[in-house]
């Protein structure tokens, strides 16, 4: 089988020659060793063998967000300013939104040797900020879908992999406006107000999901954000309120376009697995084992694997820190548990990937071991 055929057969629940293996964010297409941007960690030569291994040996899943080609300008942008300064090599970006006499401010930090953006100040700090944000004009959904980035990536991949359309859910957009402590308190105590915020984002995301699913049918999707409503952050009843109510219509829209919806949810899953299944999810990742999560892969396969493709469940921290002989046992266990009995399918995959500029020799050996073990299946 080609790598593309293997992935698509897995999504359809058809037999495959071996379980697919994906390195998640690493796909061998988006990592450019020749880009001399100081924030590009992949320019360090320690990454080059892993990028090559990813291109040659993995069942590549390339994530792409999809935008509209042209839309009505976002009215919030007319009352917003953004500025970036560089201090001690780090980039600090400040975003301000004027709403009446109130100024909402957020700040982020990006460091050259770490492949992430840290939020150092969140836009909303209290209920008054939330009410002010809700008073801002709404963005009217609609526009022509820009399919170019997906089609270009698919052409570059050929038969070595697939593109996965990537989208947040309303909860992700809402919760990320707050510090985690403020978010959990407001989501618990001000449910009607929080629903107003979710409905604001849903009014944009759902029409867009429908339009993209129509323009780019039959693709795998990833929906991220549900983990914000899992224990210990919120009780399962609020997972149903804040996730199921808004994500189920998104999944239905993806299915209407012949696509496959993969729910991304870190952390504790056991209390919400019934709800994820009830939404009609076709896939679930990363199914983190204890202590990062609260459920074993074998349990999820036995209870839900008939209808859901399982993606997981290697911890990124184990890739970076475990001696290879010990890490190999975790890989073998994940393959055995993810493929045991009867199920729709399994993709061996880490929960994330290293994000430092220098990739350790231990991590490189462990990535090689993942491929070695899968290829012997």
Protein Blocks (a to p, Z undefined) as FASTA:
>chain_A
ZZklmmmmmmnopacfbdcddehjanolmpcfklccfklmklpmklmmmmmmmmmmmccd
dddddddfbdcddfklmmcccddddeehiacddddddehjbccdddddddfkbccdddfb
dfblbfklmmmmmmpccddeeddddfklmmmmmmmnmmnbccddddddfklmmmmmpcfk
lmmmmmmmmmmlmmmmmmmmmmmmmmmmmmmmmmmghiacddehjlmmgcfkbcfklmmm
mmmmmmmmmmmmmmmnopacddddehjfklmmmmmmmnopabdcehiacfkbmcdfklmm
mmmmmmpccedjddfklmmmmcfklmmmmmmmmmmmmmgcjdfbdcdddfbdcfbfbdcf
klmmmmmmmmmmmmmZZ
